[in-house]
């Protein structure tokens, strides 16, 4: 029996390490999956915003028909934003930047549209417009909440795959970091307000 003791110890160590490796792998799969699912929530929130835009444009068009350039800009920006989607399992800094840029274009076009509305008091008082504007505001808040949740889950995943000894399993199994949703370029500067 003593002669088999080293072999039994080696087999036991292999089983323990193997079991640990499987456990770490499963934990990483779960963290990655949660972050990917949260990314789908981010995209869903952006899609909700995109779905509200045609109704908003139609309402504005009824009051401000000669604001054609602004309305067309919103429609074009919406089209670009909805074209740009990312497979959650293939998030890279480049695809994330592309997605953010498309969404930024739509945000800018919406801001211009809402500034145009200021010139039409009867539109600002329209019940349909007010309801759409309220839904859009709520959706913008939801987008921010979903992006923050995504960043929290992706950040947790990124930290986990870099920690020792988890990084050994992560590199062996091919787990890669996820890019985080960053603020829009230029947003670090406070806007200048003058009265």
N, C-alpha and C positions, 0 to 999 in steps of 0.2 A: 504494500500500500504506500509506503514511504517513497517508493520509486515513482509513483504517479502524482505525488503531491505537487511538484513544480508544474506539471501539465494541467492539473486541476486549477491551480492558481492562475495560470495564463488564460485558460478558458474562462474562468470567472471574471478576470479583468477585461477580457474582450467583450464578454456579455454586458458587463457594467458600462463600459465605454460605448458600446453599441446602443444600449438602452438610453444612455444620456444623449448621444448624438441624435437618435430618433426623436427624443423629447424636445431637444432644442430645435430641430428642423420643424417639428409640428408647431411649436410656439412661433417661429418665424413665419411660417405659412399663414398662421392665424393673424398675426400683426399685419402682414402684407395684404391679406384679404380684407381686413377691416379698413385699412387705408384706401384700398381700391374701391371698396363699396362707398366710402365717404366721398371719394372723387366723383362717383356717379351722382351723389346727392348735390355736389357742387354744380355739375353739368345740368342736372334737373332744375335747379334754381335758376340758372341762366336761361334754360329753355322756357321756363315760366315767364321770365321777363320778355323773351323774344315773342312768345305767344300773345302777350298783352299789347305789343307795339302796333299790330295792324288795326286794332280797335281804337287805340289812341290816335293814330294817324288819320283814320277815317273821321273821328270826331273833330279833330283840328281842321281837317280839310273842309268840313262843312262851314266853318266860320272863317277860315283864313285860306281861301282857295289860291290867293296870289302869293302865298309862301311856298310855292312849288319847289324851289331849290332846297329849302330846309326839309320839306317832307320827303323829297327824293333822296336826300342825304341820309335820312333815318332809315328809309327802306333799303338802301344800298348797304348801310352799315349792318343792319339786321341780317341781310343775306350773307354778308361776309362772316359775321359772328356765328351764324348757324351752320355754315360750311366747315368751320374749324372745330373739329372734335378730336379728342385724344383717347386712344385705347388705354384704359387705366393700368393695364399690365405693362404698358410701354411708355410710362411717363419719363421724359428726359428734360433737362433744362431747356433744350431747344424747342421741343414741342410745347412745353409749358409757356415759354416766352411768346410763341406764336399764338397760343390760345389767349393769353393775356392781352396781346396787342389787338386781336380781333375784338375782344370784349371792351377794351379801352376805346376803340373806334366807335362802338355802339353807345357807350356811356357818353362820349363827347357829342355825338349826334343827338342823343336824347336831351342833353343839357341845352344845346342850341334850340331844340324844339320847345322846351319848357320856357326858355327866355323869350322866344317868339310869342308865346301865349300871353305874356305880360301885356302885350299891345292890344289884346282883345278882352275887355272886361266882361262882355256877354259870354265868352267862352269860359272864362274863369268861374263864372257863376253856373255853368251848365252842369246839371246833376250827373250825367253820364261821364263827363270829363272829370269831375271831382272824384267820382268813384274809381275811375281808371287811374287817376293820379295817386289816389290813396293805395290802390292795389300795387302800383308800381313802386311806391315808397316802401310798402311792406315787403315786397319781393327783393328790393335792394338790401333791406335789413337781413332778410333770410339768406341772401347770397353771402353777406359778410359772416353770418353765423356759421354757415356750411363751410366756407373757406377756412375759418378759424378751427373748426372741428377737424377738417382734413389736415391742416398743418400740425395739429396736436398729435393725431394718429401717425402721420408720416414721420414727424419728428421723433416720436417714440420708437418707431420701427428703425429709423436711421441710427439712433443711438444704440439700440439693441444689437444691430448687426456689426457695430464697431467695437463693442465691449469684448474683452478677453474673458473667457475662452469661447464665447459665442461666435466671435469673428472667424474662428477656425471652421466651424460648421457652415457659417454663412458663405465664406469664400469657396469652400469645397462644394456646396450645393448650388452656387451661382446666384445667391441673393445680392441684389444691388440696391444702392440707396435710391430714394425717391426725391425729386425736387419739391421744394416747398413753394406755395403760392406767395409771391412777394408783392410789396406795394408797387403801385405804378411809378414809373420813372418821373422824377420831379416832385413827387408827393412829400418828400422829406422837407421841402421848403414851404414855410407857412405862406398862405396867400396874403398879398398886401391889400389891406382894406383902407380906403380913404373916404372921408366924408367931406 
